[in-house]
Amino acid sequence: MSGLRALGLTLTLLFLSGAMTAGAAEIQLPPPQTEGGIGVFEALKKRSSTEGGDFSAAELSPAELSTILWAASGLNRGEKGWTVPMARGMAPYCKVYVAGSNGVWLYDWASHSLKEISPDNVKAKIGSQAFVRRASHLLILVADPEVLKVFPNPEVQAEFANVLAGAMTQNVYLAAASLKLGARYIHRMDLAATKEALALGEGERPICLMMVGK
Ligand SMILES: Cc1cc2nc3c(=O)[nH]c(=O)nc-3n(C[C@H](O)[C@H](O)[C@H](O)COP(=O)(O)O)c2cc1C
């Protein structure tokens, strides 16, 4: 086995098993793809929702998941610039949870890593439609009351979080089009099951989920 291949295998195994830190596992995602792919106009032409039944059992690669999460809310300009616009240029006030066959994870945009929430495969629990579980990964966008509390009006908080979720999901659609992945925005979910599966705290509101897969 060549050195490069061995390194790739080690990175993949690390990704699949997670690098253990105190208590919960943590996965350092590989760098996202930030060059190449199709142009933005071609991605706009190709953007569409994949039919639920058309998602196959194939899993996203670590590189694909990395690029999708970066598109959703990664840093694109130093330490205070993101792929999505935020009110006052604040840090993201929608959290991105990732549900896959290897558990539930929280995306940390600052370190471009995933922190383990639970080792359980909860995909079948959180979608109200049976096909939702078919996607390799579900991205669940959750309004973060800790960051949003700088806005005193709860209606403004909800509006800003919902607008951000729209920008994030559109970015995911476009990145998925470029990576030739399937994607579908889903509003219908079992809210109680989702809050439990993600171990959400008081005031943390799931907005929507994105199915992403092949
Ligand atoms: C706000 C919103 C809510 C949606 N909710 C669901 C849903 O709960 N279940 C579903 O299967 N698709 C859902 N969709 C996907 C739409 O059905 C899909 O975008 C629509 O059929 C248009 O198809 P297109 O995205 O390929 O243009 C939702 C889309 C949006 C924008």
The ligand as a MOL file (V3000), in Angstrom:
LIG
                    3D

  0  0  0     0  0            999 V3000
M  V30 BEGIN CTAB
M  V30 COUNTS 31 33 0 0 0
M  V30 BEGIN ATOM
M  V30 1 C -40.4450 25.8240 3.0910 0
M  V30 2 C -40.3650 24.4650 2.4140 0
M  V30 3 C -40.8960 23.3810 3.0610 0
M  V30 4 C -40.7730 22.0940 2.4840 0
M  V30 5 N -41.2120 21.0210 3.1730 0
M  V30 6 C -41.1260 19.7950 2.6180 0
M  V30 7 C -41.5480 18.6600 3.3560 0
M  V30 8 O -41.9360 18.7320 4.5150 0
M  V30 9 N -41.4840 17.4690 2.7360 0
M  V30 10 C -41.0130 17.3180 1.4620 0
M  V30 11 O -40.9750 16.1900 0.9790 0
M  V30 12 N -40.5600 18.3670 0.7530 0
M  V30 13 C -40.6070 19.6080 1.3020 0
M  V30 14 N -40.1340 20.6910 0.6230 0
M  V30 15 C -39.5510 20.5150 -0.7200 0
M  V30 16 C -40.5510 21.0440 -1.7760 0
M  V30 17 O -41.6150 20.1380 -1.9070 0
M  V30 18 C -39.8250 21.2670 -3.0760 0
M  V30 19 O -38.8700 22.2660 -2.9240 0
M  V30 20 C -40.8580 21.6730 -4.1540 0
M  V30 21 O -41.5940 20.5490 -4.5540 0
M  V30 22 C -40.2110 22.3090 -5.3470 0
M  V30 23 O -39.2780 21.4200 -5.9280 0
M  V30 24 P -37.7930 21.9160 -6.2990 0
M  V30 25 O -37.1010 22.2100 -4.9820 0
M  V30 26 O -37.1960 20.7440 -7.0180 0
M  V30 27 O -37.8930 23.1430 -7.1220 0
M  V30 28 C -40.1930 21.9420 1.2100 0
M  V30 29 C -39.6500 23.0770 0.5640 0
M  V30 30 C -39.7120 24.3040 1.1600 0
M  V30 31 C -39.0630 25.4700 0.4750 0
M  V30 END ATOM
M  V30 BEGIN BOND
M  V30 1 1 1 2
M  V30 2 1 2 3
M  V30 3 2 2 30
M  V30 4 2 3 4
M  V30 5 1 4 5
M  V30 6 1 4 28
M  V30 7 2 5 6
M  V30 8 1 6 7
M  V30 9 1 6 13
M  V30 10 2 7 8
M  V30 11 1 7 9
M  V30 12 1 9 10
M  V30 13 2 10 11
M  V30 14 1 10 12
M  V30 15 2 12 13
M  V30 16 1 13 14
M  V30 17 1 14 15
M  V30 18 1 14 28
M  V30 19 1 15 16
M  V30 20 1 16 17
M  V30 21 1 16 18
M  V30 22 1 18 19
M  V30 23 1 18 20
M  V30 24 1 20 21
M  V30 25 1 20 22
M  V30 26 1 22 23
M  V30 27 1 23 24
M  V30 28 2 24 25
M  V30 29 1 24 26
M  V30 30 1 24 27
M  V30 31 2 28 29
M  V30 32 1 29 30
M  V30 33 1 30 31
M  V30 END BOND
M  V30 END CTAB
M  END
